[in-house]
Amino acid sequence: MTDAADRTIREFLVPDLGEGLLDATVVAWLVAPGDTVAVNQPLCVLETAKAEVEIPSPYAGTVVERRGEPGETLPVGTRLILVDSGAPTATGRAPGIAANRGPAANPDPVVNPDPAANPGAAASVVPGTAVDAQGADRTGADSGPVLVGYGTGAGAGAGADAGRRAVRRRPAPRRTQSAAPTDTGRPRAKPPVRHLARTLGVDLAALGAGSGPEGTITRTDVHAAAASPTTGAAGDGGSASGTRSIPVRGIRARTAAHMERARREIPDAHCSLTVDFSRLLTLRDRLRARDAESAATPFALLLRLLTLTLREHPRLNATYVQDGPEVRTYEAVHLGIGTATPRGLVVPVVRDAQDLSTVRLARELARLADGARTGALTPRELTGSTFTVSNFGALGLDEGVPVVNHPEAAILGVGSIRPRPHVVDGDRLVVRPTAKLTCAFDHRVCDGAEAAAFLTALGALVEDPDTLLLSL
C-alpha cells in the first residue's frame, strides 16, 4: 500500500475556455470533498461571458478540496480543485501538488506546497518539471492554463476546436458518489434547476425536500416557490416590500457592458421596410415538398437572400476603425444570430455564410440555435460575426429597433410574419403575409441612402425570390 506521505495531490486550475476570457463563475458543483472521481467525470459547471460549460476532471482520485461557491467568480489560472490521485510522487518526496496547466513535455510537475521548503517562493519545484516557482508554464509562449483536451492559447487552431467538441461529446463515466451529497447539507437539485432558482430569486435551502426522486428539487418546485408570496427569495432580506437584488453575472453582465459600449460609441440610425413574404413562403413549401428534412424555414431563406445582398452592399458588412480612421469591409459574411436563452442573449455565428447552400445554411442555423440554448457552443462559435440579425418576430413581436452589435456596422431586425392588409398594384388592398424589416446602422460607416438601398434590395429579393437564380 502506498504510504500517505508519498501520495500526490493534483491541482486543477480554472481553465481558459478560449477567446482570452479572464474569469469564470461557478454555477454548480457536481462533486464534494471526499468524493471519488474518474477521468473526464464532470466536476462542476462554469459560466463565462460566452457559454456555460461542464468541466471534466483530468485526474482520477479523491476530491480533497474545492474552491468557489456557486455564484462566485474565479480568475482563470487560480485553483479550482485538488484531487488525491493515490499515485506516489516520482521522487518519493513529501506529498506534493501536481498542477494541470495543459499539454507539456512533462505533464505531471510536482510542487511542494510548503513555503518553508523554499524561502521567497510560494512553492518549490521538483527538478525537471515544466513549472517554475511562480506557477508559469514554460513549455510555450503565451501558453496559459487550459482545460485538458481543449488545447493551448498558442497554436490552437482547428485541432483545438475539434478537441473541445470531442471532450464535450465524450460520455462521462458513471459517478461513484452522489452529485448532491447529503452530508454537505446542500439542497438536491440539478445544475439547470439551480440556475433557474438563481434567475427567479428562489432560495433552494428554504424549500426543503423537493418532489423529485430522493427529495430532488425540480423545475416545478422552483416555479411554484417563485409564484408563492410566502417563499423566501434569495437576496430579498425578508423585507416587507418583497424587493430583491439579482446579481448580474456571466452572459448578462457581458451583454450589459456590450450594449453600453455600443450606445456610447456608435452614432446609429435606422430605416424600416414592410415586405410581402407570399412568394418566399411558397418557395419554402415547394422545398419542403421535395425534401422534408431540408430545414428550409422562412428565416433561413431570408438569411440566404441576406448574404447575397450584403455582397452587393459591402459597407453594411463592415467595421468602423478608430485608428485612421477607416472603414474596413469584409469579403466573408459571418452572420451573427441573436438568440434568447435561459442564461441571456447570445449570438452564435454562421461562419462563411456566403459559401453555404440554402440547405446547409438552414441546418447550421438549427444546430447553432440548439447549441446556444443548451450552452453547448464553443467560444469560437459565439464570436467573430461581421453582421448580426435579430429575429424578434420569433418572440411574437411585429417590429423593433435592434442595437448595433459593436463593432459591426449594421444589424437587421426581423419582425413577425403575419397576414396583414397590404396594398399591391398601386391601389389594390389585399391580405398578405408581411413582415417589417428594420436596419440599424452606424452612421459613420454609411449614410441613409446606402442603408435604404441595401434594405430595398433585400426586400425585392424576398418579394421575388426567383431572381435569386440570376445570382447563381
C-alpha positions as CSV (number, residue, x, y, z in Angstrom):
1,M,0.0,0.0,0.0
2,T,1.3,3.5,-0.8
3,D,2.2,5.5,2.3
4,A,0.1,8.7,2.7
5,A,3.3,10.7,2.7
6,D,4.0,9.6,-0.8
7,R,0.6,10.4,-2.3
8,T,0.4,13.1,-5.0
9,I,-2.2,15.8,-4.6
10,R,-3.1,17.0,-8.1
11,E,-4.1,20.6,-8.6
12,F,-6.6,21.6,-11.4
13,L,-6.8,25.3,-12.2
14,V,-9.7,27.4,-13.5
15,P,-9.2,26.7,-17.3
16,D,-9.1,29.2,-20.1
17,L,-12.1,28.2,-22.1
18,G,-10.9,30.3,-25.1
19,E,-11.0,33.8,-26.7
20,G,-8.9,35.3,-23.8
21,L,-11.6,35.1,-21.1
22,L,-10.3,36.3,-17.8
23,D,-12.6,34.6,-15.3
24,A,-15.5,32.2,-14.9
25,T,-18.4,31.9,-12.5
26,V,-19.1,28.7,-10.6
27,V,-22.7,27.7,-11.5
28,A,-22.8,24.4,-9.5
29,W,-20.6,21.8,-8.0
30,L,-21.2,18.2,-9.1
31,V,-18.7,16.7,-6.5
32,A,-17.8,17.4,-2.9
33,P,-14.7,16.8,-0.8
34,G,-14.3,13.1,-0.2
35,D,-16.0,12.0,-3.4
36,T,-14.2,9.6,-5.7
37,V,-13.9,10.9,-9.3
38,A,-12.8,9.3,-12.6
39,V,-11.0,10.9,-15.5
40,N,-13.5,13.0,-17.6
41,Q,-16.1,12.9,-14.9
42,P,-17.9,16.3,-14.6
43,L,-16.6,18.2,-11.6
44,C,-18.6,21.4,-11.9
45,V,-20.4,23.8,-14.2
46,L,-18.7,27.1,-15.0
47,E,-20.3,30.1,-16.7
48,T,-18.2,32.5,-18.7
49,A,-19.3,35.6,-20.6
50,K,-19.7,33.3,-23.6
51,A,-21.1,30.0,-22.5
52,E,-22.0,27.6,-19.7
53,V,-19.6,24.6,-19.7
54,E,-19.4,21.4,-17.7
55,I,-15.8,20.9,-16.6
56,P,-14.4,17.3,-16.7
57,S,-11.8,16.0,-14.4
58,P,-8.3,15.5,-15.8
59,Y,-7.5,13.1,-12.9
60,A,-8.9,10.1,-11.1
61,G,-8.8,10.0,-7.4
62,T,-10.4,11.5,-4.3
63,V,-11.5,15.2,-4.1
64,V,-9.5,16.9,-1.3
65,E,-10.6,20.5,-1.7
66,R,-12.6,22.7,-4.0
67,R,-12.6,26.5,-4.4
68,G,-15.5,28.8,-5.1
69,E,-19.2,28.6,-4.0
70,P,-22.0,28.7,-6.6
71,G,-22.2,32.3,-7.8
72,E,-18.6,33.1,-7.0
73,T,-16.4,34.4,-9.9
74,L,-12.8,33.0,-10.1
75,P,-10.0,34.3,-12.2
76,V,-8.5,32.0,-14.9
77,G,-5.5,30.2,-13.5
78,T,-6.5,30.1,-9.9
79,R,-7.0,26.8,-8.1
80,L,-10.3,25.1,-8.7
81,I,-10.0,21.7,-7.1
82,L,-7.4,19.4,-5.5
83,V,-7.6,15.6,-6.2
84,D,-5.6,13.0,-4.4
85,S,-4.6,10.6,-7.2
86,G,-3.3,7.9,-4.9
87,A,-0.2,7.8,-7.0
88,P,3.3,8.1,-5.5
89,T,5.5,11.0,-6.4
90,A,8.3,10.4,-8.9
91,T,10.9,11.4,-6.3
92,G,9.4,9.8,-3.2
93,R,9.4,13.2,-1.6
94,A,6.7,14.6,0.8
95,P,3.2,14.9,-0.6
96,G,3.1,17.4,-3.4
97,I,0.8,19.2,-5.8
98,A,0.8,18.4,-9.5
99,A,-0.5,21.3,-11.4
100,N,-2.6,20.9,-14.6
101,R,-1.7,23.6,-17.0
102,G,-2.3,22.0,-20.3
103,P,-0.1,19.8,-22.6
104,A,3.6,19.8,-21.7
105,A,6.7,17.7,-22.2
106,N,6.3,16.7,-18.5
107,P,2.6,16.8,-17.8
108,D,3.0,16.0,-14.1
109,P,5.2,18.6,-12.4
110,V,5.2,18.1,-8.6
111,V,5.2,21.2,-6.4
112,N,5.9,21.2,-2.7
113,P,3.1,23.4,-1.2
114,D,5.2,24.2,2.0
115,P,6.6,27.8,1.6
116,A,9.2,26.9,4.2
117,A,10.8,24.4,1.8
118,N,11.9,27.3,-0.4
119,P,12.0,30.7,1.3
120,G,11.0,33.5,-1.0
121,A,8.8,31.4,-3.3
122,A,5.2,30.3,-3.0
123,A,6.1,26.7,-3.9
124,S,9.2,24.8,-4.6
125,V,9.6,22.8,-7.8
126,V,11.0,19.3,-8.2
127,P,13.9,19.4,-10.7
128,G,13.0,18.6,-14.3
129,T,9.4,19.9,-14.2
130,A,7.8,22.3,-16.6
131,V,6.5,24.8,-14.0
132,D,8.6,27.5,-12.3
133,A,8.2,28.8,-8.8
134,Q,5.6,31.3,-9.9
135,G,3.5,28.6,-11.5
136,A,4.2,29.7,-15.0
137,D,4.1,27.1,-17.8
138,R,7.3,27.4,-19.8
139,T,6.5,24.9,-22.5
140,G,5.5,27.5,-25.0
141,A,4.8,31.2,-25.3
142,D,1.5,32.5,-24.0
143,S,0.5,29.0,-23.1
144,G,-1.9,29.8,-20.2
145,P,-3.9,27.4,-18.0
146,V,-6.2,25.4,-20.2
147,L,-8.8,22.7,-19.8
148,V,-7.5,19.2,-20.6
149,G,-8.3,18.3,-24.2
150,Y,-9.0,21.9,-25.1
151,G,-5.6,22.9,-26.4
152,T,-3.5,26.0,-25.5
153,G,-3.8,29.6,-26.5
154,A,-0.8,29.4,-28.8
155,G,-1.2,27.4,-31.9
156,A,-4.6,26.2,-31.0
157,G,-6.4,26.2,-34.4
158,A,-9.0,23.9,-35.8
159,G,-7.5,21.0,-33.9
160,A,-8.1,22.7,-30.6
161,D,-11.7,23.4,-31.5
162,A,-12.2,19.7,-32.5
163,G,-10.7,18.8,-29.1
164,R,-13.2,20.9,-27.4
165,R,-16.1,19.2,-29.2
166,A,-14.6,15.8,-28.6
167,V,-14.4,16.4,-24.8
168,R,-17.9,17.6,-24.7
169,R,-19.3,14.7,-26.6
170,R,-17.4,12.0,-24.7
171,P,-19.8,10.3,-22.3
172,A,-18.8,10.7,-18.7
173,P,-18.1,7.6,-16.6
174,R,-20.7,6.6,-14.0
175,R,-20.1,8.6,-10.9
176,T,-19.1,6.8,-7.7
177,Q,-20.7,9.4,-5.4
178,S,-23.9,11.3,-5.4
179,A,-23.8,14.6,-7.4
180,A,-25.5,16.2,-4.4
181,P,-24.2,14.6,-1.2
182,T,-26.5,14.7,1.8
183,D,-23.7,15.2,4.2
184,T,-23.0,18.7,2.9
185,G,-26.4,20.0,3.8
186,R,-26.7,21.3,0.2
187,P,-30.2,21.0,-1.4
188,R,-30.5,18.3,-4.0
189,A,-31.0,19.9,-7.4
190,K,-29.5,19.6,-10.9
191,P,-27.4,22.4,-12.3
192,P,-30.2,23.7,-14.7
193,V,-32.6,23.8,-11.7
194,R,-30.1,25.7,-9.6
195,H,-29.6,28.2,-12.4
196,L,-33.4,28.6,-12.7
197,A,-33.6,29.2,-9.0
198,R,-31.0,32.0,-9.2
199,T,-32.7,33.6,-12.1
200,L,-36.1,33.6,-10.3
201,G,-34.5,34.6,-7.0
202,V,-35.6,31.4,-5.2
203,D,-33.6,30.2,-2.1
204,L,-33.3,26.4,-2.6
205,A,-32.3,25.9,1.0
206,A,-35.7,27.3,2.1
207,L,-37.6,24.8,0.1
208,G,-36.6,21.6,1.9
209,A,-37.1,18.4,0.1
210,G,-38.3,18.5,-3.5
211,S,-40.9,16.5,-5.3
212,G,-38.3,14.6,-7.4
213,P,-36.6,11.2,-6.6
214,E,-35.0,11.2,-3.2
215,G,-36.2,14.7,-2.5
216,T,-34.5,16.3,-5.5
217,I,-35.8,19.8,-6.2
218,T,-37.4,20.1,-9.7
219,R,-38.2,22.9,-12.0
220,T,-41.8,22.6,-11.0
221,D,-40.8,23.1,-7.3
222,V,-38.8,26.3,-8.2
223,H,-41.6,27.8,-10.3
224,A,-44.1,27.1,-7.5
225,A,-41.8,28.7,-5.0
226,A,-41.3,31.8,-7.2
227,A,-45.1,32.2,-7.5
228,S,-45.7,31.9,-3.8
229,P,-45.6,35.2,-1.9
230,T,-44.6,33.3,1.3
231,T,-41.4,31.7,0.0
232,G,-38.1,33.4,0.8
233,A,-36.3,34.7,-2.2
234,A,-32.6,34.9,-2.4
235,G,-31.3,38.4,-1.7
236,D,-34.7,39.9,-0.6
237,G,-33.5,40.1,3.0
238,G,-37.0,39.3,4.1
239,S,-38.2,42.8,3.5
240,A,-41.9,43.5,3.7
241,S,-41.9,45.2,0.4
242,G,-40.8,42.0,-1.3
243,T,-37.9,43.6,-3.2
244,R,-34.8,41.6,-4.0
245,S,-31.4,42.1,-5.6
246,I,-30.5,39.9,-8.6
247,P,-26.7,39.8,-9.3
248,V,-25.8,40.5,-12.9
249,R,-23.1,38.0,-13.9
250,G,-21.8,35.9,-16.8
251,I,-23.5,36.4,-20.1
252,R,-26.0,39.0,-18.8
253,A,-23.1,41.2,-17.4
254,R,-21.2,40.8,-20.7
255,T,-24.3,41.8,-22.6
256,A,-24.9,44.8,-20.4
257,A,-21.4,46.1,-20.9
258,H,-21.6,45.4,-24.6
259,M,-24.8,47.4,-25.1
260,E,-23.4,50.3,-23.1
261,R,-20.4,50.4,-25.3
262,A,-22.5,50.2,-28.5
263,R,-24.7,53.1,-27.4
264,R,-21.8,55.1,-26.3
265,E,-19.6,54.7,-29.4
266,I,-21.9,54.1,-32.3
267,P,-24.0,57.0,-33.7
268,D,-26.7,54.7,-35.0
269,A,-29.7,55.4,-37.2
270,H,-32.3,53.1,-38.6
271,C,-34.7,52.6,-41.5
272,S,-37.6,50.1,-42.0
273,L,-39.5,48.4,-44.8
274,T,-42.7,46.3,-44.8
275,V,-42.1,43.3,-47.1
276,D,-44.6,40.8,-48.7
277,F,-43.4,37.3,-47.8
278,S,-46.0,35.5,-50.0
279,R,-43.6,34.2,-52.7
280,L,-40.9,33.3,-50.1
281,L,-43.4,31.2,-48.2
282,T,-44.5,29.5,-51.4
283,L,-40.8,28.7,-52.1
284,R,-40.5,27.3,-48.6
285,D,-43.5,25.0,-49.3
286,R,-42.0,23.8,-52.6
287,L,-38.7,23.0,-50.9
288,R,-40.3,21.1,-48.1
289,A,-42.4,19.1,-50.6
290,R,-39.2,17.9,-52.2
291,D,-37.2,17.4,-49.0
292,A,-39.0,17.4,-45.7
293,E,-35.6,17.3,-43.9
294,S,-34.2,20.4,-45.6
295,A,-35.0,22.6,-42.5
296,A,-35.7,25.4,-45.0
297,T,-37.6,27.8,-42.8
298,P,-38.6,31.3,-43.9
299,F,-35.9,32.7,-41.7
300,A,-33.2,30.5,-43.2
301,L,-34.3,31.5,-46.7
302,L,-34.2,35.2,-45.6
303,L,-30.6,34.7,-44.4
304,R,-29.6,33.2,-47.7
305,L,-31.0,36.2,-49.6
306,L,-29.3,38.5,-47.0
307,T,-25.9,37.1,-47.8
308,L,-26.3,37.9,-51.5
309,T,-27.5,41.4,-50.6
310,L,-24.5,42.0,-48.4
311,R,-22.1,41.0,-51.1
312,E,-23.6,43.8,-53.3
313,H,-23.6,46.3,-50.4
314,P,-20.3,45.7,-48.6
315,R,-20.4,48.8,-46.5
316,L,-23.1,47.1,-44.4
317,N,-20.8,44.2,-43.8
318,A,-18.0,46.3,-42.3
319,T,-16.4,47.8,-39.2
320,Y,-15.5,51.4,-38.3
321,V,-11.9,51.5,-37.2
322,Q,-11.0,54.5,-34.9
323,D,-7.3,54.3,-35.8
324,G,-7.0,56.1,-39.1
325,P,-10.0,56.4,-39.1
326,E,-11.1,53.9,-41.7
327,V,-14.0,51.7,-42.8
328,R,-13.0,48.0,-43.1
329,T,-15.2,45.9,-45.3
330,Y,-15.2,42.1,-45.4
331,E,-15.4,39.6,-48.2
332,A,-16.7,36.8,-45.9
333,V,-20.1,37.1,-44.4
334,H,-20.1,35.8,-40.8
335,L,-23.7,36.0,-39.7
336,G,-24.4,36.5,-36.0
337,I,-27.8,35.3,-34.9
338,G,-29.2,36.9,-31.8
339,T,-30.6,34.0,-29.7
340,A,-32.6,34.2,-26.5
341,T,-31.5,31.6,-23.9
342,P,-32.3,30.9,-20.3
343,R,-28.9,32.5,-19.4
344,G,-29.4,35.6,-21.5
345,L,-28.8,36.8,-25.0
346,V,-26.1,35.1,-27.0
347,V,-25.0,35.5,-30.6
348,P,-23.9,32.2,-32.3
349,V,-22.2,32.8,-35.6
350,V,-22.8,31.2,-39.0
351,R,-19.3,31.4,-40.5
352,D,-18.7,32.0,-44.2
353,A,-22.5,32.1,-44.8
354,Q,-21.9,33.3,-48.3
355,D,-20.4,29.9,-49.3
356,L,-23.3,27.8,-47.8
357,S,-26.1,26.4,-49.8
358,T,-29.6,27.1,-48.6
359,V,-30.0,23.6,-47.1
360,R,-26.5,23.8,-45.4
361,L,-27.2,27.2,-44.0
362,A,-30.6,26.1,-42.6
363,R,-29.0,23.1,-40.9
364,E,-26.2,25.1,-39.5
365,L,-28.7,27.7,-38.2
366,A,-30.7,24.9,-36.5
367,R,-27.6,23.4,-34.9
368,L,-26.3,26.7,-33.6
369,A,-29.7,27.7,-32.1
370,D,-30.0,24.4,-30.3
371,G,-26.4,24.6,-29.0
372,A,-26.9,28.2,-27.8
373,R,-30.0,27.2,-25.8
374,T,-28.3,24.2,-24.2
375,G,-25.0,26.1,-23.6
376,A,-23.0,23.6,-25.7
377,L,-21.3,26.0,-28.1
378,T,-17.6,26.8,-28.0
379,P,-16.4,30.4,-27.6
380,R,-15.3,30.4,-31.3
381,E,-18.9,29.6,-32.3
382,L,-20.0,32.7,-30.4
383,T,-17.6,35.3,-31.7
384,G,-16.4,36.8,-35.0
385,S,-19.6,37.9,-36.6
386,T,-19.4,40.7,-39.3
387,F,-23.2,41.3,-39.5
388,T,-25.9,40.4,-37.0
389,V,-29.6,39.5,-37.3
390,S,-32.2,39.8,-34.6
391,N,-35.3,37.7,-35.2
392,F,-37.6,39.3,-32.7
393,G,-40.5,38.0,-34.8
394,A,-39.8,34.6,-33.2
395,L,-40.7,36.2,-29.9
396,G,-44.1,37.4,-31.3
397,L,-43.1,41.0,-31.9
398,D,-44.1,42.8,-35.0
399,E,-41.3,45.3,-35.1
400,G,-38.4,46.9,-33.1
401,V,-35.2,48.7,-33.4
402,P,-32.2,46.5,-32.6
403,V,-28.9,47.8,-31.1
404,V,-25.9,47.5,-33.5
405,N,-23.6,44.7,-32.3
406,H,-20.3,46.6,-31.7
407,P,-18.0,46.8,-33.6
408,E,-20.1,45.9,-36.6
409,A,-21.6,48.5,-39.0
410,A,-25.2,47.3,-39.1
411,I,-27.8,44.9,-37.7
412,L,-31.1,43.6,-39.3
413,G,-34.2,43.2,-37.2
414,V,-36.9,40.9,-38.5
415,G,-40.5,41.2,-37.3
416,S,-43.2,38.5,-37.2
417,I,-44.7,37.3,-40.5
418,R,-48.5,37.7,-40.2
419,P,-51.5,38.2,-42.5
420,R,-52.0,41.9,-42.8
421,P,-53.7,44.4,-45.1
422,H,-51.3,45.2,-47.9
423,V,-51.5,47.4,-51.0
424,V,-50.5,45.9,-54.3
425,D,-50.6,47.1,-57.9
426,G,-50.6,50.7,-56.6
427,D,-54.2,50.8,-55.3
428,R,-55.5,47.3,-54.6
429,L,-55.9,46.3,-50.9
430,V,-55.3,42.6,-50.2
431,V,-54.4,40.5,-47.2
432,R,-50.8,39.2,-47.5
433,P,-48.3,37.6,-45.1
434,T,-46.0,40.6,-44.4
435,A,-43.2,41.4,-42.0
436,K,-41.3,44.6,-41.2
437,L,-37.5,44.6,-41.8
438,T,-35.5,47.1,-39.8
439,C,-31.9,48.0,-40.4
440,A,-30.0,49.9,-37.7
441,F,-26.6,51.1,-38.9
442,D,-23.5,53.1,-37.9
443,H,-23.9,56.5,-39.5
444,R,-20.1,56.8,-39.6
445,V,-19.9,53.9,-42.0
446,C,-22.8,54.5,-44.3
447,D,-25.5,57.1,-44.8
448,G,-29.2,56.8,-45.0
449,A,-29.2,56.4,-48.8
450,E,-26.8,53.4,-48.7
451,A,-28.8,51.7,-45.9
452,A,-32.0,52.3,-47.8
453,A,-30.5,50.8,-50.9
454,F,-29.5,47.7,-49.0
455,L,-32.8,47.2,-47.4
456,T,-34.7,47.9,-50.6
457,A,-32.6,45.3,-52.4
458,L,-33.2,42.7,-49.7
459,G,-36.9,43.4,-49.8
460,A,-37.0,43.0,-53.5
461,L,-35.4,39.5,-53.3
462,V,-37.8,38.5,-50.6
463,E,-40.8,39.5,-52.7
464,D,-39.5,37.9,-55.8
465,P,-37.0,35.1,-54.7
466,D,-36.9,33.6,-58.2
467,T,-34.5,36.4,-59.1
468,L,-32.1,34.5,-56.9
469,L,-31.4,32.3,-59.9
470,L,-29.7,35.3,-61.6
471,S,-27.1,35.3,-58.9
472,L,-26.3,31.5,-59.1
